Amino acid sequence: CPVGDWFNGTVNTGGLGSCCNEMDLWEANGRATALTPHPCSVNSIGGCTGSACGSTGYCDKNGCGFNPYALGQQGYYGPGLTVDTKKKITVTTSFHTSDGTSTGTLTEITRQYIQDGVVIANAVAGSSSGFPGQNSLTDSYCSASDSFGQTLGGLKTMGEALGRGMVLVLSIWNDAGGYMTWLDSGNSGPCSATEGNPSLIIQQNPTTYVVFSNIRYGDIGSTWSIGKPPVSSKSSTSTSVKPTTTSSQILGSTTVVTTTTTKPTTVSTTTSKPTTTTKPTTTTKPAPPTTKSTTTTKSSATTTKPSQPTATHYGQCGGKGYTGPTVCASPWTCKVSNDYYSQCL
């Protein structure tokens, strides 16, 4: 737990450490990523001293993390890999409860990504990881990988904290003490033990940046409309099916869109007008009737246009490269957020 100049709104004259429940939705850089809840035994900011501020204190310092690289999927996340960190990424996190309501006990946290219009299921732990087939955070997984956290309440406590309300924090940070090796070095990632040295990063990458945009929360399926995310699936596959449905079995879904740390690429598109070739029409007069009486029957034709697919509330309805529904379900209307995204509001 960090020690700051202020503690809970007052001057920290006692030098207390300060910790509270923390849900790390996406701790990541271009080489590695982790999804990690850190439950605490207190319901608000708690002060601590000595060992109580450490790994055996009132908060789960290490947390129950899901890191694809550490779980045997070294080819899943990174530059040019399944989740390509050279491109824009949509990160979605879903919270599942025991009774399918927003007030139920949190029992599972799932992850999926969207990139280039394709839904990418979370990585599946390899056989060498000790958790073969695991692709989400559950109490059974956390009990085996982070036994200390379970003494603080595990996912149940984390869900209660989310239910009370938490502050969304976006930050860029470094690790002068451990060089971020816990995230992207050794068993956790491909980086060397010294690449995370803050002074080295600043020297070699002085213009590094990140962009967060289109941040939403809501029932599953309401924050994006490319396809229904895999729920408790056990395969790391990609899908681009449409459209989504809303499930009440989800406590919430958070979507964070980021861009890479390189300069954006400008794509220019040239549109050519189509050429239409029309063949001449030859009209042939019908042969004269063989009888003097003629019967004329008028037919009534009714043309019915096929119904147009509609985007759901909060769903995407437009933007460059988007090919889905552009009409919103009633009573919502399509609002432009930027050149690449319009949403039904």
Helices and strands as residue ranges (DSSP letters): E 6-7, E 10-11, E 17-19, E 22-28, E 33-38, E 46-48, G 50-53, E 77-78, E 83-84, E 89-97, E 106-115, E 118-121, G 127-129, E 137-138, H 139-145, H 147-150, H 154-164, H 181-184, H 198-204, E 212-218, E 238-239, E 250-258, E 310-311, E 316-318, E 327-328, E 334-338, E 341-344
